[in-house]
Amino acid sequence: MTDIFNSLSQWLHDVFVAQWDGWIVLGFVAQACFTMRFVVQWLASEKARRSVMPVAFWFFSLFGGALLLIYAIQRKDPVFIAGQGLGLIVYIRNLWLIANEKKRLTAGE
């Protein structure tokens, strides 16, 4: 049993302490930004009492996704790079569509 706890302790140290650097901090900040999009969407939906997707959701997605992509590139993680890189296209496209809709609505006034 002691061996299991020693192994777990060593693993936790290797993962959370030994490799701690500025990149890890950036990764956590990026993940926090990315997670905020869910909080924003949840709060907006609760306020509207229906499912809504506020513009802030897409900005948090873009900012958090870009930071996570930078982190993934530094880590040389191809799975993470592909996932975040392709996600950025979706976030930019949605912001583009929202901006175009605002222009149409403003022009129609």
C-alpha positions as a printed Julia matrix, in Angstrom:
109×3 Matrix{Float64}:
   0.0    0.0     0.0
   2.89   2.34    0.78
   4.27   1.77   -2.72
   0.99   2.91   -4.25
   0.98   6.14   -2.22
   4.66   6.76   -2.98
   4.05   6.22   -6.7
   1.01   8.49   -6.63
   2.91  11.13   -4.7
   5.79  11.0    -7.18
   3.41  11.19  -10.13
   1.58  14.21   -8.66
   4.92  15.91   -8.03
   6.11  15.19  -11.58
   2.89  16.51  -13.12
   2.06  19.51  -10.91
   5.38  20.65   -9.41
   8.43  19.5   -11.35
   7.34  20.89  -14.7
   5.8   24.11  -13.34
   6.86  27.07  -15.48
   5.42  30.06  -17.3
   3.93  27.84  -19.99
   1.94  25.91  -17.41
   0.65  29.22  -16.04
  -0.33  30.28  -19.59
  -2.08  26.94  -20.06
  -4.13  27.39  -16.9
  -5.0   31.01  -17.8
  -6.02  29.87  -21.29
  -8.17  27.07  -19.89
  -9.81  29.51  -17.46
 -10.67  31.87  -20.35
 -12.03  28.99  -22.39
 -14.11  27.79  -19.43
 -15.57  31.28  -18.92
 -17.5   30.89  -22.16
 -19.65  28.22  -20.52
 -20.24  30.43  -17.48
 -21.25  33.36  -19.7
 -23.6   31.18  -21.75
 -25.15  29.62  -18.66
 -25.77  32.97  -16.94
 -27.21  34.52  -20.12
 -29.52  31.54  -20.6
 -30.68  31.66  -16.98
 -31.4   35.37  -17.29
 -33.34  34.88  -20.55
 -34.98  31.71  -19.24
 -34.12  30.02  -22.55
 -30.95  28.82  -24.24
 -29.01  31.76  -25.69
 -25.5   32.17  -27.06
 -24.22  35.68  -26.22
 -21.48  37.33  -28.29
 -19.2   37.15  -25.23
 -19.31  33.34  -25.57
 -17.6   33.6   -28.96
 -15.03  36.14  -27.75
 -14.1   33.94  -24.78
 -13.94  30.98  -27.18
 -11.64  32.89  -29.54
  -9.35  34.29  -26.84
  -9.16  31.08  -24.81
  -8.78  28.95  -27.93
  -5.96  31.14  -29.27
  -4.1   30.94  -25.96
  -4.62  27.17  -25.83
  -3.32  26.89  -29.4
  -0.17  28.8   -28.44
   0.24  26.49  -25.46
  -0.31  23.39  -27.63
   2.23  24.59  -30.21
   4.81  25.11  -27.48
   4.04  21.62  -26.12
   4.23  20.17  -29.67
   0.93  18.35  -29.18
  -0.58  17.6   -32.63
  -3.98  16.52  -31.28
  -4.37  19.7   -29.23
  -3.03  21.86  -32.1
  -5.53  20.41  -34.58
  -8.46  20.72  -32.17
  -7.79  24.3   -31.14
  -6.7   25.41  -34.61
  -9.89  24.19  -36.26
 -11.98  25.56  -33.4
 -10.63  29.06  -34.06
 -12.15  28.93  -37.55
 -15.59  28.26  -36.05
 -15.25  31.07  -33.48
 -14.08  33.61  -36.07
 -16.85  32.59  -38.48
 -19.53  33.03  -35.82
 -18.19  36.47  -34.85
 -18.14  37.37  -38.56
 -21.77  36.29  -38.98
 -22.8   38.28  -35.89
 -21.01  41.4   -37.16
 -22.67  41.08  -40.59
 -26.08  40.68  -38.98
 -25.52  43.83  -36.91
 -24.56  45.72  -40.08
 -27.72  44.56  -41.85
 -29.9   45.52  -38.89
 -28.22  48.93  -38.58
 -28.57  49.58  -42.33
 -32.25  48.63  -42.18
 -33.09  51.23  -39.52
